[in-house]
Amino acid sequence: MPQTPQGGGARHLHAALTALQQQHLPEAAGAAADALDAFSAEGDATGAAAAHQVLAMVAAGRGDLRTAMAHVDAAIPLREQTGDHEGLASLFQERFELSLAAGDVPAARHALLKQKAAHERAGDREGVAHASHQLAQILLQEGQIDAAEALAQEAIFALEGPQGARGRSALHLLLANVEVARGQAEKGVRHAREALELARSARFRPGEIDALQQIGTLHAAMGEFVAGRRALEEALVGRELLKDLEGRAQALRELATLEFAAGEVEAGFERLDYAVRTLRETNNFVGEVTMLQLVQAFADEHGDVALGDKAGREMIEAAARTEDAEAIAAAHFAMASRLAGAGDLVGARNSFSAAHALQNQAGQIHEAAVSLGMMGQVAAAMGDPAGVAMMRESLVALDGLGSEAADALRPILVEAEAAFSSPDPS
């Protein structure tokens, strides 16, 4: 939260911050805009930067990432002008988060480099370590393993002493992931155990549980199911005691994966069912969809058609709760493909039709064309000549988009046209 400066615009800024804390976004935006006008007229760079930061928070709260980034970018030179390195670091953290939310990883990485430099100029070792940790995570995701390790080690050094135990614990968990990326699971376990000891020394229970879950997951990946289960069950109890429902769902997922690998299929499905119910309880419908996809995959792998179909239906219901047309369409498309494979052509046609309508609504031109082509194939298989017209329309759209899906549809259309004695469209 930006600091409130003393001056003519302070009253407006205070009102903006109060409204923001109460989630009254229109009032916060109006007061912050008034504050910005006042501070700009007074030549108060500190106040203007703070007003821009509040306006960025309001825009982000509305989901307007572009406007939020524009306000952050306007505040950055103002903070540079005043030499407020800590304030500058805060802005670069915000820029990092906004860039990540927008899917712009290069911009997010650049913001972290700037944030790290600002913390270094301020002499803030903890801030340097925090920025290095975030940057190392991005580098690891990009496959820059050695660079990620070097940054993590640098951050550990910056956090020497008992006060830095929590931060060092989190960094050792990152180093565990570095070793996993190298295929060195045993070394990963050693880092995770170091993280566990550091968290315990700091009496930091959430860090302890994170480390236990990492240890259990790594043991399970190495086929050491007894050790893996012991650590994961301890982590699960910890999540329950902390009422960390999101964490509980992830621990259940890891335990289920272990149990499937160990041949304990019924126990694995019970864990996943509990995980799905947990995510539904937290209204994390996106997570619920993802977990149901896992249920469906394991059900198919183990030949449980009824459970797979049930997971598919629940997936559509969960996607509907997200109110995201793209997610709902994807769930209908997945169910349609499943029904077509099982020979339920009527059900498949209806589900492909639902997916197609939603994809058109969401502006997913390519996906809508694919769904139309699939619907046409199902209709043709049912003996309905309208399927040929659907496939033709789909092929025109896919060709126009330069899609490889057109090459797969073309011979199917030719065969259907011959079957229905339709003239060649050319």
Secondary structure, DSSP 8 states (H G I E B T S, - for coil): -----SSTTHHHHHHHHHHHHTT-HHHHHHHHHHHHHHHHHHT-HHHHHHHHHHHHHHHHHTT-HHHHHHHHHHHHHHHHHHT-HHHHHHHHHHHHHHHHHTT-HHHHHHHHHHHHHHHHHHT-HHHHHHHHHHHHHHHHHTT-HHHHHHHHHHHHHHT-SGGGHHHHHHHHHHHHHHHHHTT-HHHHHHHHHHHHHHHHHTT-HHHHHHHHHHHHHHHHHTT-HHHHHHHHHHHHHHHHHTT-HHHHHHHHHHHHHHHHHTT-HHHHHHHHHHHHHHHHHTT-HHHHHHHHHHHHHHHHHTT-HHHHHHHHHHHHHHHHHHT-HHHHHHHHHHHHHHHHHTT-HHHHHHHHHHHHHHHHHTT-HHHHHHHHHHHHHHHHHTT-THHHHHHHHHHHHHHHTT-THHHHHHHHHHHHHHHTT-----
